[in-house]
């Protein structure tokens, strides 16, 4: 049983980190002000991709947490 708790804690910590990344991306996108519109669009597109990947990982963390709860 302690192993499950360690895994749950690690997943929770990873999820928190990913949520912080998503928040940082949102702040960064809101703060982008570049005279070169093309560069700005590329930056926002990439940040959107990173945000989507982080949200997918958060979802995976949540699914794993729920599966572990059912196991315990």
LUMROPA-495859 format. One line per 2 residues: number of its first residue (from 1); for each residue x, z, y of N, C-alpha, C, O, CB. Coordinates in nm, 3 decimals, m for minus. Glycine has a CB too. Example, Ala and Ser with C-alpha at 12.3 -4.5 7.8 and 13.67 -1.06 7.14 Angstrom:
<pts>
1	1.319/0.780/m0.569/1.230/0.780/m0.450/1.320/0.780/m0.330/1.424/0.846/m0.332/1.131/0.905/m0.447 | 1.285/0.708/m0.225/1.367/0.714/m0.106/1.290/0.787/0.003/1.341/0.804/0.114/1.408/0.572/m0.060
</pts>
This chain:
<pts>
1	0.080/0.000/m0.122/0.000/0.000/0.000/0.084/0.000/0.128/0.046/m0.066/0.224/m0.091/0.119/0.000 | 0.196/0.070/0.133/0.274/0.070/0.258/0.317/m0.071/0.297/0.329/m0.102/0.416/0.397/0.160/0.243
3	0.341/m0.157/0.196/0.384/m0.293/0.226/0.276/m0.365/0.308/0.308/m0.435/0.404/0.415/m0.370/0.096 | 0.150/m0.350/0.270/0.041/m0.412/0.345/0.040/m0.365/0.490/0.020/m0.445/0.582/m0.094/m0.381/0.280
5	0.061/m0.237/0.509/0.062/m0.182/0.646/0.176/m0.241/0.728/0.159/m0.272/0.846/0.073/m0.028/0.641 | 0.292/m0.256/0.666/0.406/m0.315/0.736/0.376/m0.460/0.774/0.406/m0.504/0.884/0.534/m0.308/0.648
7	0.316/m0.533/0.680/0.282/m0.673/0.707/0.178/m0.680/0.818/0.191/m0.762/0.909/0.230/m0.742/0.578 | 0.075/m0.596/0.812/m0.028/m0.595/0.915/0.032/m0.564/1.052/m0.005/m0.624/1.152/m0.137/m0.493/0.880
9	0.125/m0.469/1.055/0.190/m0.433/1.181/0.271/m0.552/1.235/0.266/m0.582/1.354/0.281/m0.309/1.163 | 0.344/m0.617/1.147/0.426/m0.732/1.189/0.337/m0.845/1.241/0.368/m0.909/1.341/0.514/m0.782/1.071
11	0.226/m0.868/1.172/0.133/m0.974/1.216/0.073/m0.937/1.351/0.062/m1.023/1.439/0.021/m0.996/1.111 | 0.035/m0.813/1.367/m0.023/m0.769/1.493/0.076/m0.785/1.608/0.039/m0.828/1.717/m0.068/m0.622/1.482
13	0.201/m0.750/1.584/0.304/m0.765/1.687/0.325/m0.913/1.721/0.339/m0.948/1.838/0.437/m0.702/1.640 | 0.327/m0.997/1.619/0.343/m1.142/1.642/0.225/m1.197/1.721/0.242/m1.277/1.813/0.358/m1.218/1.507
15	0.106/m1.153/1.685/m0.015/m1.198/1.756/m0.008/m1.158/1.903/m0.042/m1.238/1.991/m0.142/m1.140/1.690 | 0.034/m1.036/1.929/0.045/m0.989/2.067/0.146/m1.075/2.145/0.121/m1.111/2.260/0.088/m0.839/2.070
17	0.259/m1.106/2.083/0.360/m1.190/2.146/0.302/m1.329/2.178/0.324/m1.382/2.287/0.483/m1.203/2.055 | 0.230/m1.385/2.083/0.170/m1.517/2.104/0.067/m1.514/2.216/0.058/m1.607/2.295/0.106/m1.568/1.975
19	m0.011/m1.407/2.222/m0.110/m1.393/2.329/m0.040/m1.386/2.465/m0.090/m1.441/2.564/m0.197/m1.268/2.308 | 0.074/m1.319/2.471/0.153/m1.313/2.595/0.204/m1.450/2.633/0.207/m1.486/2.751/0.269/m1.215/2.580
21	0.246/m1.528/2.533/0.292/m1.664/2.559/0.179/m1.748/2.617/0.200/m1.822/2.714/0.345/m1.729/2.429 | 0.060/m1.737/2.559/m0.056/m1.812/2.608/m0.086/m1.774/2.753/m0.112/m1.860/2.836/m0.179/m1.788/2.519
23	m0.083/m1.644/2.782/m0.108/m1.598/2.919/m0.002/m1.655/3.015/m0.035/m1.698/3.125/m0.108/m1.444/2.925 | 0.124/m1.654/2.972/0.231/m1.707/3.055/0.214/m1.856/3.080/0.239/m1.904/3.191/0.365/m1.681/2.990
25	0.171/m1.929/2.978/0.149/m2.073/2.994/0.038/m2.098/3.095/0.050/m2.185/3.181/0.113/m2.137/2.858 | m0.070/m2.022/3.084/m0.181/m2.038/3.177/m0.134/m2.012/3.321/m0.169/m2.087/3.412/m0.298/m1.943/3.141
27	m0.055/m1.908/3.340/m0.002/m1.878/3.473/0.090/m1.989/3.523/0.086/m2.027/3.640/0.073/m1.745/3.471 | 0.172/m2.040/3.432/0.266/m2.147/3.468/0.191/m2.273/3.508/0.225/m2.338/3.606/0.363/m2.177/3.351
29	0.087/m2.308/3.431/0.009/m2.428/3.464/m0.057/m2.413/3.601/m0.064/m2.508/3.678/m0.097/m2.455/3.356 | m0.106/m2.293/3.630/m0.171/m2.269/3.759/m0.071/m2.277/3.874/m0.108/m2.308/3.987/m0.239/m2.133/3.759
31	0.056/m2.248/3.845/0.157/m2.245/3.951/0.234/m2.373/3.970/0.315/m2.383/4.062/0.253/m2.137/3.923 | 0.210/m2.473/3.886/0.286/m2.599/3.897/0.243/m2.674/4.022/0.127/m2.711/4.039/0.266/m2.688/3.771
33	0.340/m2.696/4.107/0.317/m2.777/4.227/0.441/m2.863/4.246/0.541/m2.819/4.303/0.289/m2.688/4.354 | 0.432/m2.983/4.197/0.547/m3.074/4.201/0.508/m3.198/4.279/0.398/m3.250/4.264/0.595/m3.112/4.057
35	0.598/m3.244/4.362/0.570/m3.365/4.439/0.561/m3.488/4.350/0.491/m3.584/4.382/0.678/m3.385/4.545 | 0.630/m3.485/4.239/0.628/m3.597/4.145/0.513/m3.576/4.048/0.523/m3.497/3.954/0.764/m3.610/4.069
37	0.404/m3.646/4.071/0.281/m3.628/3.993/0.303/m3.655/3.845/0.246/m3.586/3.760/0.171/m3.718/4.047 | 0.385/m3.755/3.812/0.409/m3.790/3.672/0.478/m3.674/3.599/0.441/m3.641/3.486/0.495/m3.917/3.663
39	0.577/m3.615/3.661/0.647/m3.501/3.601/0.549/m3.385/3.583/0.550/m3.318/3.480/0.768/m3.458/3.688 | 0.466/m3.363/3.683/0.367/m3.255/3.677/0.272/m3.277/3.559/0.244/m3.184/3.484/0.288/m3.247/3.809
41	0.223/m3.398/3.543/0.130/m3.429/3.433/0.197/m3.410/3.297/0.135/m3.356/3.205/0.078/m3.573/3.446 | 0.323/m3.453/3.284/0.395/m3.435/3.158/0.415/m3.288/3.127/0.400/m3.244/3.013/0.531/m3.507/3.164
43	0.450/m3.210/3.231/0.470/m3.066/3.213/0.340/m3.000/3.168/0.340/m2.920/3.074/0.522/m3.002/3.345 | 0.232/m3.032/3.234/0.103/m2.971/3.198/0.062/m3.014/3.057/0.011/m2.932/2.980/m0.007/m3.012/3.301
45	0.085/m3.140/3.022/0.053/m3.187/2.886/0.132/m3.108/2.782/0.076/m3.064/2.682/0.084/m3.338/2.873 | 0.261/m3.090/2.806/0.345/m3.015/2.711/0.302/m2.869/2.703/0.297/m2.811/2.595/0.494/m3.023/2.750
47	0.271/m2.809/2.818/0.225/m2.670/2.817/0.093/m2.658/2.740/0.071/m2.560/2.670/0.208/m2.618/2.961 | 0.007/m2.758/2.754/m0.118/m2.757/2.678/m0.092/m2.764/2.528/m0.160/m2.698/2.449/m0.207/m2.874/2.722
49	0.007/m2.845/2.490/0.043/m2.854/2.348/0.096/m2.720/2.296/0.057/m2.675/2.188/0.149/m2.964/2.327 | 0.183/m2.658/2.373/0.239/m2.528/2.332/0.129/m2.423/2.324/0.125/m2.343/2.230/0.349/m2.482/2.431
51	0.039/m2.425/2.421/m0.072/m2.330/2.422/m0.159/m2.349/2.297/m0.198/m2.251/2.234/m0.157/m2.347/2.550 | m0.190/m2.473/2.262/m0.271/m2.501/2.144/m0.201/m2.453/2.017/m0.266/m2.396/1.929/m0.301/m2.652/2.135
53	m0.071/m2.476/2.007/0.005/m2.431/1.891/0.004/m2.279/1.882/m0.013/m2.223/1.773/0.150/m2.483/1.898 | 0.022/m2.212/1.995/0.020/m2.065/1.996/m0.117/m2.013/1.955/m0.127/m1.916/1.880/0.059/m2.011/2.135
55	m0.223/m2.077/2.004/m0.359/m2.035/1.967/m0.385/m2.056/1.818/m0.452/m1.975/1.755/m0.463/m2.111/2.050 | m0.332/m2.165/1.762/m0.344/m2.187/1.618/m0.274/m2.076/1.540/m0.326/m2.027/1.440/m0.285/m2.323/1.579
57	m0.154/m2.036/1.587/m0.081/m1.929/1.520/m0.154/m1.796/1.533/m0.155/m1.717/1.439/0.061/m1.917/1.578 | m0.216/m1.771/1.649/m0.295/m1.649/1.667/m0.410/m1.648/1.568/m0.437/m1.546/1.505/m0.348/m1.637/1.813
59	m0.477/m1.760/1.554/m0.588/m1.771/1.459/m0.539/m1.743/1.317/m0.605/m1.673/1.240/m0.651/m1.911/1.467 | m0.424/m1.799/1.283/m0.367/m1.774/1.150/m0.336/m1.625/1.131/m0.361/m1.569/1.024/m0.238/m1.859/1.129
61	m0.280/m1.562/1.234/m0.252/m1.418/1.227/m0.381/m1.340/1.203/m0.384/m1.249/1.120/m0.184/m1.369/1.357 | m0.486/m1.376/1.274/m0.613/m1.306/1.259/m0.670/m1.325/1.119/m0.722/m1.231/1.060/m0.713/m1.355/1.364
63	m0.660/m1.446/1.066/m0.709/m1.472/0.931/m0.630/m1.391/0.828/m0.686/m1.337/0.733/m0.700/m1.623/0.898 | m0.499/m1.384/0.847/m0.414/m1.307/0.756/m0.446/m1.159/0.765/m0.453/m1.090/0.664/m0.265/m1.332/0.786
65	m0.466/m1.109/0.889/m0.503/m0.969/0.906/m0.634/m0.939/0.832/m0.645/m0.839/0.762/m0.518/m0.935/1.056 | m0.732/m1.026/0.848/m0.861/m1.006/0.782/m0.848/m1.010/0.630/m0.911/m0.931/0.561/m0.961/m1.112/0.829
67	m0.766/m1.101/0.580/m0.744/m1.109/0.435/m0.678/m0.981/0.384/m0.713/m0.930/0.278/m0.658/m1.232/0.399 | m0.582/m0.929/0.461/m0.515/m0.805/0.419/m0.612/m0.687/0.421/m0.606/m0.600/0.334/m0.396/m0.776/0.511
69	m0.701/m0.683/0.519/m0.800/m0.576/0.524/m0.888/m0.577/0.399/m0.921/m0.473/0.342/m0.888/m0.588/0.651 | m0.926/m0.699/0.358/m1.010/m0.711/0.237/m0.933/m0.667/0.113/m0.991/m0.610/0.020/m1.059/m0.857/0.219
71	m0.801/m0.692/0.111/m0.717/m0.654/m0.003/m0.703/m0.502/m0.014/m0.698/m0.447/m0.124/m0.579/m0.719/0.009 | m0.698/m0.436/0.101/m0.676/m0.291/0.103/m0.802/m0.224/0.074/m0.808/m0.101/0.071/m0.621/m0.243/0.235
</pts>
